[in-house]
Amino acid sequence: MKKAIVIGCPGAGKSTFARKLRDRTSLPLYYLDMIWHRADGTNIPREEFDRKLGEIICGKQWIIDGNYLRTLEMRLAACDTVFLLDYPLELCLAGAGERIGKKREDLPWVETELDMEFRQWIVDFPNDQLPRIYDMLEKYRDGRDIYIFRRREDANEYLALPG
């Protein structure tokens, strides 16, 4: 594994998994949320985001954490390993709620609430985003290791395997 992506519903624990994977592999970790969002809550222009993502993808080694469906195919084409955290909705909602008020290295601000729009995006994820992700995974399955975890315990067991 030299180039890995970590995807899944918000609140699933993608960033936590990606950090543990970084610690295990020593691969550089990039959070798409830290690229896209500014600390004031605004976003950088799409062209700038795409340029920065392109620079990362051109690197020899990386872990990229985040969905950003618009650019997922670009990352799938470049990676050798995919980790999809496909957890139950209730677990993702709880995970998103648990991080409220906590400073994180994967987001440029501290979330103070689980706003209704973001909550609804999480609720809609299994029907709106997940089928498209699975379609892309099918398209890019050859030449890649694809790990789909449906329970946190499975992801933790993977991380505990000998290097």
NORPE-V373050 format. One record per backbone hydrogen bond with DSSP energy under -0.5 kcal/mol. CO is the residue of the C=O (numbers start at 1). NH is the residue of the N-H. If there is no record, write none. Layout:
co->CO nh->NH
co->CO nh->NH
This chain:
co->2 nh->62
co->3 nh->80
co->3 nh->81
co->4 nh->64
co->5 nh->83
co->6 nh->66
co->7 nh->85
co->9 nh->12
co->13 nh->17
co->14 nh->18
co->15 nh->19
co->16 nh->20
co->17 nh->21
co->18 nh->22
co->19 nh->23
co->20 nh->24
co->21 nh->25
co->22 nh->26
co->28 nh->63
co->30 nh->32
co->30 nh->65
co->31 nh->34
co->31 nh->35
co->32 nh->36
co->33 nh->37
co->36 nh->44
co->38 nh->41
co->42 nh->38
co->45 nh->49
co->46 nh->50
co->47 nh->51
co->48 nh->52
co->49 nh->53
co->50 nh->54
co->51 nh->55
co->52 nh->56
co->53 nh->57
co->54 nh->58
co->56 nh->59
co->62 nh->4
co->63 nh->30
co->63 nh->65
co->64 nh->6
co->64 nh->66
co->65 nh->32
co->68 nh->71
co->68 nh->72
co->69 nh->72
co->69 nh->73
co->71 nh->75
co->72 nh->76
co->73 nh->77
co->74 nh->78
co->75 nh->79
co->80 nh->145
co->81 nh->5
co->82 nh->84
co->82 nh->147
co->83 nh->7
co->83 nh->85
co->84 nh->86
co->84 nh->149
co->85 nh->9
co->85 nh->87
co->88 nh->91
co->88 nh->92
co->89 nh->93
co->90 nh->94
co->91 nh->95
co->92 nh->96
co->93 nh->97
co->94 nh->98
co->95 nh->99
co->97 nh->100
co->99 nh->102
co->104 nh->107
co->109 nh->111
co->111 nh->101
co->113 nh->115
co->115 nh->119
co->116 nh->120
co->117 nh->121
co->118 nh->122
co->119 nh->123
co->120 nh->124
co->121 nh->125
co->122 nh->126
co->124 nh->127
co->124 nh->128
co->125 nh->129
co->125 nh->130
co->129 nh->133
co->130 nh->134
co->131 nh->135
co->132 nh->136
co->133 nh->137
co->134 nh->138
co->135 nh->139
co->136 nh->140
co->138 nh->141
co->141 nh->144
co->144 nh->146
co->145 nh->82
co->145 nh->147
co->146 nh->148
co->147 nh->84
co->147 nh->149
co->149 nh->86
co->151 nh->154
co->151 nh->155
co->152 nh->156
co->153 nh->157
co->154 nh->158
co->155 nh->159
co->156 nh->160
co->157 nh->161
co->158 nh->161
